[in-house]
Amino acid sequence: MSRRRPDGGPSGLVVVDKPGGMTSHDVVSRVRRLVGTRRVGHAGTLDPMATGVLLLGVNKGTRLLGHLALADKTYRATVRLGVSTTTDDAEGEVLARADASAVDEADVVAAAARLTGAIEQVPSTVSAIKVDGRRAYALAREGATVELKARPVTVHRFDVLASRTGSDAGVPVLDVDVEVHCTTGTYVRALARDLGADRGVGGHLTRLRRTTVGPVGLDGAADLEAALASGELHVEPLEDAVARFFDCHALDAEQARDVTFGRALTLEVPSDAPVAVLAPDGTFLALYRRAEAGADGAPRATAVAVFCSASGE
């Protein structure tokens, strides 16, 4: 039986609408089989309970992930006020229940406003943050006491969309649908926890759907189950991907040769963000960043990541 090359197949990006009940690593494993390479990675973990946008890199595209402008993310979620859990979401064990019948939507809107802007957030105990070299969630599962420090995050929007009363084990609760636009590193589970703490009744997340990661949204995201059934998954070529995420600069032949050796270029880069440089035929070559001007005062740029080589690989 023939074996696929570990680095075979196309290079580029894939956007998947992650199903619930599946880890981000599960998605990576399935995409590896679909595209025929082990070189697949993702940008930004989603919990098993969560659904929505998961951005993956394939082959050379894996090297692109760390340079993408993915600072902001948007989520649709449902928070249950009146019940707190060990994980701040529905997958954890119930810690306490409290009557939330006195909490109305106006109270929640005011509480959400207090959690909007530049805030200090204590991440959920079951986060992937490392404590003494180990993931917090692994320590928590072993029964260890995990104390995480508050970290600065920015919540651009914390909008209350709707609310409805309900019951959980006979205790009145309030389910609140919200939309959150925040910086990377923000835990929506922690926002649910803190929203409940603000109202004195506790809270946890019962639904989470990521709708955008940077400029990437659900539009065009692949249905993973359909892809598995058909055995086909579209990989966006590197040239198309970089055009979405970066300013692109076309080079002449001599500059393109310099890039293959990772040499600095005489190139005007308008900001500190990396730019994509292209060969005369439009082939994506590398990412370059603005550097100090040369001795002659000419603008310079230096290589951040080179995706080609002098040998043409």
C-alpha positions, -999 to 999 in steps of 0.1 A, spaced: 0 0 0 14 34 -9 19 59 18 12 96 15 41 120 20 39 136 54 41 170 37 22 163 5 -9 181 -8 -17 218 -11 -5 246 12 -29 273 25 -57 279 50 -89 262 58 -119 276 77 -140 250 94 -173 254 112 -164 232 142 -192 210 154 -200 206 191 -186 177 211 -153 177 192 -120 191 204 -99 214 182 -74 186 180 -101 162 167 -107 187 139 -70 188 131 -69 150 129 -98 148 105 -84 176 83 -51 157 81 -69 127 66 -89 149 42 -59 168 28 -33 140 30 -7 156 53 2 157 89 13 193 87 -20 208 99 -24 233 128 -51 256 141 -52 292 153 -71 295 186 -86 265 205 -124 261 208 -137 240 238 -156 208 229 -189 224 238 -183 253 215 -190 255 178 -180 279 150 -150 294 133 -118 274 135 -90 285 113 -64 259 102 -31 260 83 -21 233 59 16 225 51 33 259 46 1 275 58 9 264 93 38 288 93 14 316 84 -8 311 115 14 328 140 16 360 119 -21 365 111 -39 395 126 -64 375 147 -65 398 177 -103 402 178 -130 375 180 -167 375 181 -190 351 199 -227 344 203 -234 327 236 -261 319 262 -255 325 299 -275 308 326 -278 331 356 -287 313 389 -263 283 385 -225 283 389 -203 253 379 -167 241 383 -158 249 347 -179 280 343 -198 262 315 -223 234 311 -197 207 311 -188 212 347 -203 200 380 -228 223 397 -213 243 426 -244 262 436 -279 273 426 -295 306 436 -330 320 429 -325 344 399 -362 354 397 -354 390 409 -329 396 381 -344 413 350 -329 421 317 -321 457 326 -300 444 355 -281 422 331 -275 450 306 -261 471 334 -238 443 346 -226 436 311 -217 473 307 -195 470 338 -177 441 321 -171 460 289 -139 479 279 -104 473 293 -109 450 322 -88 427 345 -102 391 340 -93 360 361 -93 332 335 -114 301 341 -97 274 362 -100 249 334 -82 272 309 -51 262 290 -29 287 308 3 271 322 10 271 359 45 259 368 48 244 334 15 225 334 -19 234 320 -44 247 345 -71 224 333 -49 193 339 -41 204 375 -78 211 381 -88 177 369 -63 161 393 -80 180 422 -53 205 427 -62 241 438 -55 264 409 -52 301 414 -48 322 383 -39 358 383 -61 384 366 -50 394 331 -58 426 311 -82 420 283 -105 442 262 -142 435 257 -152 458 228 -189 448 230 -210 428 255 -245 430 241 -275 415 256 -297 402 228 -326 385 246 -335 368 279 -360 343 292 -369 328 325 -366 291 333 -360 266 359 -329 244 368 -336 216 393 -366 235 404 -347 268 410 -357 299 389 -330 309 365 -326 335 337 -311 325 304 -295 354 286 -284 354 249 -254 377 244 -229 387 217 -193 394 227 -166 411 206 -133 408 224 -95 406 222 -78 372 220 -72 358 255 -106 368 267 -126 339 282 -163 341 275 -169 315 302 -153 339 327 -176 367 315 -206 344 322 -192 336 356 -186 373 364 -219 384 350 -236 360 375 -213 371 403 -222 407 396 -259 399 402 -252 377 432 -267 345 417 -238 329 399 -237 321 362 -223 297 336 -221 293 299 -246 269 282 -239 277 246 -210 292 227 -205 299 190 -175 317 176 -187 338 146 -155 356 136 -117 353 141 -101 384 128 -114 390 93 -126 353 90 -163 346 95 -187 318 92 -194 327 55 -175 302 35 -166 280 65 -166 243 56 -191 219 71 -168 193 85 -193 165 85 -201 171 49 -164 173 40 -158 140 57 -187 124 38 -175 137 5 -138 133 11 -132 168 -2 -121 199 16 -111 232 -1 -77 246 9 -74 283 2 -41 288 -16 -14 309 2 -16 336 -24 -53 341 -18 -49 338 19 -22 364 23 -42 389 1 -70 387 28 -47 392 58 -18 414 46 -9 443 24 9 429 -6 39 443 -24 50 431 -58 88 428 -63 110 429 -93 131 399 -103 162 410 -85 143 417 -52 126 384 -55 160 366 -57 171 385 -26 140 373 -8 149 336 -15 181 342 6 162 361 33 180 394 26 168 428 36 150 448 10 148 485 2 111 487 7 86 512 22 64 494 48 39 518 62 33 502 97 48 477 121 25 450 107 42 425 84 35 427 46 35 400 20 60 402 -8 52 386 -41 73 375 -71 67 392 -105 44 363 -114 23 368 -82 38 339 -62 38 345 -25 74 346 -13 77 359 23 65 382 50 86 413 57 85 439 85 96 475 86 132 480 99 154 510 106 164 530 76 197 523 60 228 546 62 216 563 31 182 570 46 164 546 23 135 526 38 143 490 47 124 459 55 136 426 69 123 391 66 99 377 92 92 344 75 104 332 41 81 307 23 104 300 -6 141 292 -10 170 297 -34 165 261 -46 129 269 -55 114 246 -28 
